[in-house]
Structures are given as C-alpha cells and as structure tokens.
Amino acid sequence: MVLFRRSETIIATILVLAMIAIGLVNPAFWQLDNMFSLLRSNVVIGIMALGVLMVMLSGGFDVSFPAFAVASMYLTVKGMLYFGYVGVFLPFLVSVAIGVLCGCLNGFFVYKFRMVPLIVTLGTGSMVRGFLLGVVGTSIVNIDRFPPVLIEFAKAEVFSVVKSDGTHSGLTAMVLLYFGLALLVHLVLRHTMIGRSVYALGCGAEAANRVGFNLKKTIFFIYCSAGALAGFAGILHCSMIWLANPRDFVGMDLEVIAAVVLGGASIFGGRGSVLGTMLGVFMLVMVQNSLIIMKVDTTWQLVVVGIIIVIATVATAWRDRKRQA
C-alpha cells in the first residue's frame, strides 16, 4: 500500500496510461524510430532537470541554466575552433567548468546577500546571455565548421537496427550518459550528508542551520552542481545537433521546470526525487512528441505545456498542504 502512495508510482501509472491512449489514437507512436527519438529527446532536458531539481529541493527556483548552458557550449566550441583542438574530454571539462563558475555566481548572491533565488537567477541569466551575444558574438557555428570530433562522439549508439527497406534506426549512447548522471545525483542526494543538507535546507534554512548543516557549503554545492549539469547539457546538445547557436535554449526554462514539477517535486522545497523527475521529463517530452506527430501548431504546444505546469503545481501544493494538515 505504501508503494501506491508514492508520487513516483502515481506518475508512472499515469505515464503508462497516457502512452497506451496515445498509441491507440496514433499507432505511429509505437514505431521504433519514434521510441528512439523520444529517448534521445530526454537527454538534454533531463540533464538540465537534474540541476533544477536540486535547486527546487532547496526551496529555490533557477531560470538561469539555459543561459549558462548556451554560454558554456558556445564558448567551448569557439575555443576549440580558435586553438584547433581535436579532443573530446577537455571540451566537456571546460564546458562543465564554465557552468560551475556561473553557478558559483548564483550561490554567492543567494548566500551572501540572502537574495531570492528566482530574482538572482533572472539577473545572472540575463547578464550571461547578454555578455555572450554582445561581446562574444551572434554567429552560428554550422556543421561545415563544427568540430568533427564532437559530431562523431554524439553519433555513438548503444545498438542499431536496419529495417527491410534499408533505413537505419539507432539508440544514441548519450542516453547512457543521462542515466549515469541521474544515478550519480540520486546517490548523492539520498546517501551523502551534503545530499541530506539539500533536503534540510528546503524544509527550512534556520532549522537546517540549527541541526549543524553548513548552509554556505550547501548553497554553493547546489548552484555549482546545477551550473555544471547545465554546462554538460549544453556541450552535449550542440554535439547532438551538429551546430552551436548562441541563441539556443530560449524558453527552455519553462519546459524543464514543468518537467520537474510534473515529476512530483514540491514548489516549497524539501520534496522530490530523481526518479520522479526522470518520469516527469519523459511525460513532457512524450506529450510534445505526440503533438508534433498530430501536427499541432507550436503555439498550442506552449499552451499545453502551460496547462501542465498549472495542473502539476496545483497538485503538488495540494499534496503538501494535505500532508502538513
């Protein structure tokens, strides 16, 4: 009975029912190409959602991660072209490091000046994106100039299938990176003291401080980790689409926050899980994918995402108040 009370179980049940319903309406949903495409679409938004989850668990909101992601990937690709670098490991490391530095900026303002995280991240996100476009440039690095080594890295597949008509379908190996990061974040949050301090901070900063948690360490850990995940997602994104656009990820914050809230994370902090977030990401991507298959206009897709956010927020708020009562 306890299992059926868990939000993850409820979300998984709704997800399965939704998949069955969508499959009945449009059988093309179950085609192998579409399933592989769904999983591929989960990777970038899912990695970003892991960082947003950590911020929300602490009782904050982060809307700066799209700007951090695009700055990390664009500066890294530009650096690779300038120096003629042809490796893979160092670009990912540099992109993550840029994300960490940006996240550290968020942590500094949130801790030092006790500012509201939403306001801080609005400011830092605008500042970083403005710097990128105003100082670094607005030119798109197309496939003809994009580093081939990154393209080859993102082309790796777990397995592939060749159909009778000769067409190829493959499941990208980037899904394994996503699952690996999700497992790492889960282990940190659930089985380390710093992870417990994130939940404690979300339940109340004063209470967390009294029990002995170092709030400075916790806040910097949260925002630096979120920045690192954004940086990793950014370089992975451009590798998968074979171009670097400094205007990418505009509006991505809405989708990612919707997925995290849909996954059962509380808007008040202190409640949420990696598994729930992954299920929320899959559900959101599945809905968007189904709308595209049914040729629904992009404007109406935004309406659907907005409705999902409202419903998920109301549901989590009602759940939290009921438990408190």
Backbone hydrogen bonds, N-H to C=O, Kabsch-Sander energy under -0.5 kcal/mol:
donor,donor_aa,acceptor,acceptor_aa,energy
5,R,1,M,-0.6
5,R,2,V,-1.1
6,R,2,V,-0.7
6,R,3,L,-1.0
10,I,6,R,-1.7
11,I,7,S,-2.7
12,A,8,E,-2.6
13,T,9,T,-2.2
14,I,10,I,-2.4
15,L,11,I,-2.5
16,V,12,A,-2.4
17,L,13,T,-2.3
18,A,14,I,-2.6
19,M,15,L,-2.3
20,I,16,V,-2.2
21,A,17,L,-2.4
22,I,18,A,-2.7
23,G,19,M,-2.4
24,L,20,I,-1.9
25,V,21,A,-2.0
26,N,22,I,-3.1
29,F,26,N,-2.3
30,W,27,P,-1.5
31,Q,28,A,-1.3
35,M,31,Q,-2.1
36,F,32,L,-2.5
37,S,33,D,-2.2
38,L,34,N,-2.4
39,L,35,M,-2.1
40,R,36,F,-2.3
41,S,37,S,-2.3
42,N,38,L,-0.9
42,N,39,L,-0.6
43,V,39,L,-0.7
43,V,40,R,-1.0
44,V,40,R,-0.5
45,I,41,S,-0.6
46,G,42,N,-2.2
47,I,43,V,-2.2
48,M,44,V,-2.1
49,A,45,I,-2.1
50,L,46,G,-1.5
51,G,47,I,-1.1
52,V,48,M,-2.1
53,L,49,A,-2.6
54,M,50,L,-1.5
55,V,51,G,-1.6
56,M,52,V,-2.7
57,L,53,L,-2.5
58,S,54,M,-1.1
59,G,56,M,-1.5
60,G,55,V,-2.3
67,A,64,S,-0.6
68,F,64,S,-2.0
69,A,65,F,-2.6
70,V,66,P,-2.2
71,A,67,A,-2.2
72,S,68,F,-2.4
73,M,69,A,-2.3
74,Y,70,V,-2.2
75,L,71,A,-2.3
76,T,72,S,-1.7
77,V,73,M,-2.3
78,K,74,Y,-2.5
79,G,75,L,-2.2
80,M,76,T,-2.3
81,L,77,V,-2.1
82,Y,78,K,-2.4
83,F,79,G,-2.5
84,G,80,M,-1.1
85,Y,80,M,-1.4
92,F,88,V,-1.5
93,L,89,F,-2.2
94,V,90,L,-2.9
95,S,91,P,-2.5
96,V,92,F,-2.3
97,A,93,L,-2.3
98,I,94,V,-2.4
99,G,95,S,-1.9
100,V,96,V,-2.3
101,L,97,A,-2.2
102,C,98,I,-2.1
103,G,99,G,-2.5
104,C,100,V,-2.4
105,L,101,L,-1.3
106,N,102,C,-1.4
107,G,103,G,-2.5
108,F,104,C,-2.3
109,F,105,L,-1.9
110,V,106,N,-2.5
111,Y,107,G,-2.5
112,K,108,F,-2.7
113,F,109,F,-1.3
115,M,109,F,-1.2
119,I,116,V,-0.5
120,V,116,V,-2.3
121,T,117,P,-2.9
122,L,118,L,-1.8
123,G,119,I,-2.1
124,T,120,V,-2.9
125,G,121,T,-2.1
126,S,122,L,-1.8
127,M,123,G,-2.4
128,V,124,T,-2.7
129,R,125,G,-2.3
130,G,126,S,-2.5
131,F,127,M,-2.4
132,L,128,V,-2.3
133,L,129,R,-2.4
134,G,130,G,-2.7
135,V,131,F,-2.6
136,V,131,F,-1.2
137,G,132,L,-2.0
141,V,244,A,-2.5
142,N,140,I,-1.1
145,R,142,N,-1.5
146,F,142,N,-1.7
150,L,147,P,-1.0
151,I,147,P,-1.2
152,E,148,P,-2.6
153,F,149,V,-1.7
154,A,150,L,-2.1
155,K,151,I,-1.1
156,A,152,E,-0.5
156,A,153,F,-1.1
158,V,171,L,-3.2
159,F,171,L,-0.7
161,V,169,S,-3.6
163,K,161,V,-0.6
163,K,167,T,-2.7
166,G,163,K,-1.7
169,S,161,V,-2.8
171,L,159,F,-2.5
172,T,170,G,-0.7
173,A,156,A,-2.7
175,V,172,T,-1.2
176,L,173,A,-1.1
177,L,173,A,-1.0
178,Y,174,M,-2.0
179,F,175,V,-2.5
180,G,176,L,-2.5
181,L,177,L,-2.4
182,A,178,Y,-2.3
183,L,179,F,-2.4
184,L,180,G,-2.1
185,V,181,L,-2.7
186,H,182,A,-2.4
187,L,183,L,-2.5
188,V,184,L,-2.3
189,L,185,V,-2.6
190,R,186,H,-2.4
191,H,187,L,-2.3
192,T,188,V,-0.8
195,G,188,V,-0.6
196,R,192,T,-1.9
197,S,193,M,-2.0
198,V,194,I,-1.1
199,Y,195,G,-1.4
200,A,196,R,-2.4
201,L,197,S,-2.4
202,G,198,V,-1.6
203,C,199,Y,-1.3
204,G,200,A,-0.9
204,G,201,L,-0.5
208,A,204,G,-2.4
209,N,205,A,-2.2
210,R,206,E,-2.0
211,V,207,A,-1.8
212,G,208,A,-0.5
212,G,209,N,-0.7
213,F,208,A,-2.1
215,L,213,F,-1.0
218,T,214,N,-2.3
219,I,215,L,-2.9
220,F,216,K,-2.2
221,F,217,K,-2.1
222,I,218,T,-2.4
223,Y,219,I,-2.3
224,C,220,F,-2.3
225,S,221,F,-2.2
226,A,222,I,-2.3
227,G,223,Y,-1.9
228,A,224,C,-2.4
229,L,225,S,-2.5
230,A,226,A,-1.9
231,G,227,G,-2.5
232,F,228,A,-2.4
233,A,229,L,-2.5
234,G,230,A,-2.2
235,I,231,G,-1.9
236,L,232,F,-1.9
237,H,233,A,-2.4
238,C,234,G,-2.0
239,S,235,I,-1.5
240,M,236,L,-1.8
241,I,237,H,-1.6
242,W,238,C,-1.3
243,L,238,C,-1.0
244,A,141,V,-1.9
245,N,243,L,-0.6
248,D,245,N,-1.9
250,V,247,R,-0.7
252,M,249,F,-1.8
254,L,251,G,-0.7
255,E,251,G,-0.9
256,V,252,M,-2.4
257,I,253,D,-2.3
258,A,254,L,-1.9
259,A,255,E,-2.1
260,V,256,V,-2.3
261,V,257,I,-2.6
262,L,258,A,-2.5
263,G,259,A,-1.4
264,G,261,V,-1.8
265,A,260,V,-1.7
266,S,271,R,-2.7
269,G,266,S,-1.1
270,G,57,L,-2.5
277,T,273,S,-1.9
278,M,274,V,-2.5
279,L,275,L,-2.2
280,G,276,G,-2.4
281,V,277,T,-2.6
282,F,278,M,-2.3
283,M,279,L,-2.4
284,L,280,G,-2.3
285,V,281,V,-2.7
286,M,282,F,-2.5
287,V,283,M,-2.3
288,Q,284,L,-2.4
289,N,285,V,-2.7
290,S,286,M,-2.5
291,L,287,V,-2.2
292,I,288,Q,-1.9
293,I,289,N,-2.4
294,M,290,S,-2.1
295,K,292,I,-1.7
296,V,291,L,-3.2
301,Q,297,D,-1.4
302,L,298,T,-1.7
303,V,299,T,-1.4
304,V,300,W,-2.1
305,V,301,Q,-2.3
306,G,302,L,-2.4
307,I,303,V,-2.4
308,I,304,V,-2.4
309,I,305,V,-2.2
310,V,306,G,-2.2
311,I,307,I,-2.7
312,A,308,I,-2.7
313,T,309,I,-2.6
314,V,310,V,-2.6
315,A,311,I,-2.4
316,T,312,A,-2.4
317,A,313,T,-2.5
318,W,314,V,-2.4
319,R,315,A,-2.2
320,D,316,T,-2.6
321,R,317,A,-2.2
322,K,318,W,-2.0
323,R,319,R,-2.0
324,Q,320,D,-2.1
325,A,321,R,-2.0
